[in-house]
Amino acid sequence: MATINNNFSKLSAGYLFPEIARRTNKYLNENKGVELMKLGIGNTTESLPLSLVDAMKAKLDLLSNRDTYLGYGDEQGDTTLREGLVKYYSRYGVKFDSTEFFISDGAKADAANIQELFGRENIIAFQDPAYPVYVDSNVVGGRTSGFDDEKGCYNNFVYLSCNEENGFIPDVPDTKVDLIYLCSPNNPTGAVMNHDQLKKFVDYARKNKAIILFDGAYSEYVKDDDLPRSIFEVEGAKECAIEINSFSKNAGFTGVRLGWTIVPKDLVSEDSEVGQINSMWNRRQCTFFNGASNIAQAGGLAALSGQGYEDCRALVNYYMGNAKIIKKGLESVGLTCFGGDNSPYIWAKTPNNMTSWEFFDFLLKVCHVVVTPGSGFGPSGESFIRVSSYGHRENVEKAIASIKENM
Amino acid sequence: MATINNNFSKLSAGYLFPEIARRTNKYLNENKGVELMKLGIGNTTESLPLSLVDAMKAKLDLLSNRDTYLGYGDEQGDTTLREGLVKYYSRYGVKFDSTEFFISDGAKADAANIQELFGRENIIAFQDPAYPVYVDSNVVGGRTSGFDDEKGCYNNFVYLSCNEENGFIPDVPDTKVDLIYLCSPNNPTGAVMNHDQLKKFVDYARKNKAIILFDGAYSEYVKDDDLPRSIFEVEGAKECAIEINSFSKNAGFTGVRLGWTIVPKDLVSEDSEVGQINSMWNRRQCTFFNGASNIAQAGGLAALSGQGYEDCRALVNYYMGNAKIIKKGLESVGLTCFGGDNSPYIWAKTPNNMTSWEFFDFLLKVCHVVVTPGSGFGPSGESFIRVSSYGHRENVEKAIASIKENM
């Protein structure tokens, strides 16, 4: 008799964004004609730069010619793109070999799949609030006995609380943990770890033989030059960290799908040999994945330099302009806001001790603005909302005007 | 201390195709100037049909306009494509709801990931020889205690031998198994299960509460009208089967990346409720995947009907023309061949009791033709080679001429 993987039944609730969609659609069905302004999902809205579109069309032309057609690429990604990324990272003064890069169809899949490399007995830690994928993938991976409804936490997982007191940057764990998920610039809080804060984690990891899984999907949003964009700017990180990144938020590739993961050959755990974790990820990708779309990879290569890179910078600047408008607007109605300076997300405290979902419903029904309830990202997200700067400028302005008018 | 997933160390050897590449490159390095003819990897070689390229370029135009740009799509795939597939399957007289379809970035990922839905204690069975992904993903999934070097088999796995005696179609297992991988038209043997043979497996699965994981990636190569192209042509299959399929081999999307999986809502195990396995896969995809590339999906939609479908049929016919030439050529030098009539693969017996790798090396070094050693697909593949009909016609003809000349 086929039995099912019971770890799925330990997942506490529907994934956050489908639940937002459900509430939003319910409201729209009951209130026909209402136009909602969406500052919820971190979904890009501006058109793909023509420089990237042209590169992808040129790839399509090559694919439509039998002399230049290519079928399967390497599971690890095209060599030119991997080498392009080596060069891209050299801006940070970080040197890699191209075989330390693995091209993927996006950061989400890599962030979810990376835990498969590690034993079930590992204790995982993550920033609370956190991108739900870190947590949910480890639930499915069998690292919790279940969800504790009273505490609002999964058993066995270590929640590193990010709150006003610590400026949304947690201290290193006070117990021994094995795998640490860090996201900077952070989704959802918008907080960015500085060099010293990141170094504390690197030191902790090296001392405790832990491994850091660093999500840098928003690195292009860091504008302050003294803030690190990659964990590998910190000395020693190559021995204890994996970095996951994406073309989604700078090149507008949320639907095109392209990302990468760096697994340094220097990375070891006490349970592994030098290079072994790199080899394991290589084997994992060769078995479970067949390479990212070659069309997307052509676009990604164009995004790394020259006009393509300039166009991506302009996209990021556009969204950061939105972030400024949102933060200023929310503060003008008395909301306390964090993030939004080196990140596309504004993390706003709910007024009048409302819960996250209460304020979500208020903004939906009264202001017709959709945001993301902070509690959906973990218990420390309660009493906050995440406001996303992804949107057309005119819609962002309308949303802020509506909030100003109705609050 | 971070520990690694020791199941990776149970994987018996490098993935088959990298090993072929290694031997081939070694030979080329030692014999500069030799031109090899490749009939090895099942990698498409003919250009993408213009009808599909045009559809993808039109999608790029939409993405380069802010009014028609779209970011994240649904993790399950675009509704239009899912509905297009519903219609595509109606040719077989099989009715589905579009929510039973899940668009993916290709059959390989789905074939590898599908086992995550099931408990570790499940006994898996598969045709031997088999596409290595079924086996390797279950090794990583923790369903074997290790590889038995003497037997050349993984412990706990049930190998359903496909051999000359049974016409390369195995009988149902004579013990109780829980998950059965079937591939028809088969990779690597080229054998196609008829309706009665498939029905025996459906009956077995229903009786034993097992689930069939059916890989139909080569279904478009079936030309005999009395052979089933989908397992769902067999009554009762919706209650016991999942089907995985792909645009790789009919639309030439090996590098573009697009596939789908059907998880019927009627599918149950005794351990699950009606609709639960469909919901689990939905949750799995929403957590571990972020949708297939929207550009590829636009191409896939074009491939399902009208000119696009006709163009894909022409591609399949081209490769089947190659298959005919290969089979006839190999038979003319006295090799016993199977498959190749409703499948792009010819399964040829090695001469003079050579092992698969011995004949591989002979063909590489003497004929300068690269094939795939059958033993790489499992113990029953020993003494066979797989010859792929993917190649430019002139290269196929050259390869066959070289074999004729040198054997």
Chai-1 contact restraints between the chains, C-beta under 6 A:
chainA,res_idxA,chainB,res_idxB,connection_type,confidence,min_distance_angstrom,max_distance_angstrom,comment,restraint_id
A,M1,B,K209,contact,1.0,0.0,6.0,A-B,restraint_1
A,M1,B,E270,contact,1.0,0.0,6.0,A-B,restraint_2
A,A2,B,N122,contact,1.0,0.0,6.0,A-B,restraint_3
A,A2,B,D178,contact,1.0,0.0,6.0,A-B,restraint_4
A,A2,B,L179,contact,1.0,0.0,6.0,A-B,restraint_5
A,A2,B,A210,contact,1.0,0.0,6.0,A-B,restraint_6
A,A2,B,I211,contact,1.0,0.0,6.0,A-B,restraint_7
A,A2,B,S269,contact,1.0,0.0,6.0,A-B,restraint_8
A,T3,B,G119,contact,1.0,0.0,6.0,A-B,restraint_9
A,T3,B,D271,contact,1.0,0.0,6.0,A-B,restraint_10
A,I4,B,F118,contact,1.0,0.0,6.0,A-B,restraint_11
A,I4,B,D271,contact,1.0,0.0,6.0,A-B,restraint_12
A,I4,B,S272,contact,1.0,0.0,6.0,A-B,restraint_13
A,N5,B,L117,contact,1.0,0.0,6.0,A-B,restraint_14
A,N5,B,F118,contact,1.0,0.0,6.0,A-B,restraint_15
A,N5,B,G119,contact,1.0,0.0,6.0,A-B,restraint_16
A,F8,B,M280,contact,1.0,0.0,6.0,A-B,restraint_17
A,Y15,B,C286,contact,1.0,0.0,6.0,A-B,restraint_18
A,N43,B,G71,contact,1.0,0.0,6.0,A-B,restraint_19
A,N43,B,Y72,contact,1.0,0.0,6.0,A-B,restraint_20
A,T44,B,G71,contact,1.0,0.0,6.0,A-B,restraint_21
A,E46,B,R66,contact,1.0,0.0,6.0,A-B,restraint_22
A,S47,B,S64,contact,1.0,0.0,6.0,A-B,restraint_23
A,S47,B,N65,contact,1.0,0.0,6.0,A-B,restraint_24
A,S47,B,R66,contact,1.0,0.0,6.0,A-B,restraint_25
A,S47,B,Y69,contact,1.0,0.0,6.0,A-B,restraint_26
A,L48,B,L63,contact,1.0,0.0,6.0,A-B,restraint_27
A,L48,B,S64,contact,1.0,0.0,6.0,A-B,restraint_28
A,L50,B,S64,contact,1.0,0.0,6.0,A-B,restraint_29
A,V53,B,L60,contact,1.0,0.0,6.0,A-B,restraint_30
A,V53,B,S64,contact,1.0,0.0,6.0,A-B,restraint_31
A,M56,B,L60,contact,1.0,0.0,6.0,A-B,restraint_32
A,K57,B,K57,contact,1.0,0.0,6.0,A-B,restraint_33
A,K57,B,L60,contact,1.0,0.0,6.0,A-B,restraint_34
A,L60,B,V53,contact,1.0,0.0,6.0,A-B,restraint_35
A,L60,B,M56,contact,1.0,0.0,6.0,A-B,restraint_36
A,L60,B,K57,contact,1.0,0.0,6.0,A-B,restraint_37
A,L63,B,L48,contact,1.0,0.0,6.0,A-B,restraint_38
A,S64,B,S47,contact,1.0,0.0,6.0,A-B,restraint_39
A,S64,B,L48,contact,1.0,0.0,6.0,A-B,restraint_40
A,S64,B,L50,contact,1.0,0.0,6.0,A-B,restraint_41
A,S64,B,V53,contact,1.0,0.0,6.0,A-B,restraint_42
A,N65,B,S47,contact,1.0,0.0,6.0,A-B,restraint_43
A,R66,B,E46,contact,1.0,0.0,6.0,A-B,restraint_44
A,R66,B,S47,contact,1.0,0.0,6.0,A-B,restraint_45
A,Y69,B,S47,contact,1.0,0.0,6.0,A-B,restraint_46
A,L70,B,G255,contact,1.0,0.0,6.0,A-B,restraint_47
A,G71,B,N43,contact,1.0,0.0,6.0,A-B,restraint_48
A,G71,B,T44,contact,1.0,0.0,6.0,A-B,restraint_49
A,G71,B,T254,contact,1.0,0.0,6.0,A-B,restraint_50
A,G71,B,G255,contact,1.0,0.0,6.0,A-B,restraint_51
A,Y72,B,N43,contact,1.0,0.0,6.0,A-B,restraint_52
A,Y72,B,T254,contact,1.0,0.0,6.0,A-B,restraint_53
A,Y72,B,G255,contact,1.0,0.0,6.0,A-B,restraint_54
A,G73,B,G255,contact,1.0,0.0,6.0,A-B,restraint_55
A,D105,B,D105,contact,1.0,0.0,6.0,A-B,restraint_56
A,G106,B,N290,contact,1.0,0.0,6.0,A-B,restraint_57
A,K108,B,N290,contact,1.0,0.0,6.0,A-B,restraint_58
A,A109,B,F289,contact,1.0,0.0,6.0,A-B,restraint_59
A,A112,B,T287,contact,1.0,0.0,6.0,A-B,restraint_60
A,A112,B,F288,contact,1.0,0.0,6.0,A-B,restraint_61
A,L117,B,N5,contact,1.0,0.0,6.0,A-B,restraint_62
A,F118,B,A2,contact,1.0,0.0,6.0,A-B,restraint_63
A,F118,B,I4,contact,1.0,0.0,6.0,A-B,restraint_64
A,F118,B,N5,contact,1.0,0.0,6.0,A-B,restraint_65
A,G119,B,T3,contact,1.0,0.0,6.0,A-B,restraint_66
A,G119,B,N5,contact,1.0,0.0,6.0,A-B,restraint_67
A,N122,B,A2,contact,1.0,0.0,6.0,A-B,restraint_68
A,D136,B,T287,contact,1.0,0.0,6.0,A-B,restraint_69
A,D178,B,A2,contact,1.0,0.0,6.0,A-B,restraint_70
A,L179,B,A2,contact,1.0,0.0,6.0,A-B,restraint_71
A,K209,B,M1,contact,1.0,0.0,6.0,A-B,restraint_72
A,A210,B,A2,contact,1.0,0.0,6.0,A-B,restraint_73
A,I211,B,A2,contact,1.0,0.0,6.0,A-B,restraint_74
A,T254,B,G71,contact,1.0,0.0,6.0,A-B,restraint_75
A,T254,B,Y72,contact,1.0,0.0,6.0,A-B,restraint_76
A,G255,B,L70,contact,1.0,0.0,6.0,A-B,restraint_77
A,G255,B,G71,contact,1.0,0.0,6.0,A-B,restraint_78
A,G255,B,Y72,contact,1.0,0.0,6.0,A-B,restraint_79
A,G255,B,G73,contact,1.0,0.0,6.0,A-B,restraint_80
A,G255,B,N294,contact,1.0,0.0,6.0,A-B,restraint_81
A,V256,B,S293,contact,1.0,0.0,6.0,A-B,restraint_82
A,R257,B,S293,contact,1.0,0.0,6.0,A-B,restraint_83
A,S269,B,A2,contact,1.0,0.0,6.0,A-B,restraint_84
A,E270,B,M1,contact,1.0,0.0,6.0,A-B,restraint_85
A,D271,B,T3,contact,1.0,0.0,6.0,A-B,restraint_86
A,D271,B,I4,contact,1.0,0.0,6.0,A-B,restraint_87
A,S272,B,I4,contact,1.0,0.0,6.0,A-B,restraint_88
A,M280,B,F8,contact,1.0,0.0,6.0,A-B,restraint_89
A,C286,B,Y15,contact,1.0,0.0,6.0,A-B,restraint_90
A,T287,B,A112,contact,1.0,0.0,6.0,A-B,restraint_91
A,T287,B,D136,contact,1.0,0.0,6.0,A-B,restraint_92
A,F288,B,A112,contact,1.0,0.0,6.0,A-B,restraint_93
A,F289,B,A109,contact,1.0,0.0,6.0,A-B,restraint_94
A,N290,B,G106,contact,1.0,0.0,6.0,A-B,restraint_95
A,N290,B,K108,contact,1.0,0.0,6.0,A-B,restraint_96
A,S293,B,V256,contact,1.0,0.0,6.0,A-B,restraint_97
A,S293,B,R257,contact,1.0,0.0,6.0,A-B,restraint_98
A,S293,B,S293,contact,1.0,0.0,6.0,A-B,restraint_99
A,S293,B,A296,contact,1.0,0.0,6.0,A-B,restraint_100
A,N294,B,G255,contact,1.0,0.0,6.0,A-B,restraint_101
A,I295,B,I295,contact,1.0,0.0,6.0,A-B,restraint_102
A,A296,B,S293,contact,1.0,0.0,6.0,A-B,restraint_103
